[in-house]
């Protein structure tokens, strides 16, 4: 039996409370730290029967650079799906450069606002970078790992012919498998209005269909999940004893049909995670 591929989902260490996800990085200046949704959604494509997976959120778990390198080396991943942010770019680059020196065989697939433009220049500048994830709602990272490049979408990667860009895939309704929230239970995630812990972050859709010019979300392909997909995730969160759900959509009620199905199911099933 072949060994499973080892995949690590990584939010790297930082000197501040960095929020690196959803292509809009910032520093938390108050009592809030949601789950890294890029990694949460990507985890849905890597089910445990096929992969040996682990998540390390150095910000939420308060893991410094030295500790992070030690834990990562112990797991010895084949692939790392990681976050990179404009707000922490110098620290991130320093960390991944050191990580690649200590684990030269590992492949790093990174998502973040610092990587959305000038891809050819980024690959020249950062020798540690193997793949850029430009749409974390697509399974392009998994397709690249499995060498199914003809089916990959939402990634940019190096090839023998130069830089290959796979366009973000627009789908009418996505049947996303339940994300691996069990991997992120150790994180100290919180929001000021969350009245119970642990807290989970859920997305029912991706990006935004409205053309606001001041917001990056209008430049991305809007994707709505199916109601059935969201309901399965909510059931899993209750099984894992999560006590609070933060819906982090840009436009939660944009798909009225999906939202109505989800809310009606919550009412009819007496969905109460505070039980």
Order of alpha helices (4+ residues) and beta strands (2+ residues): beta-beta-beta-alpha-beta-alpha-beta-alpha-beta-alpha-beta-alpha-beta-beta-beta-beta-beta-alpha-beta-alpha
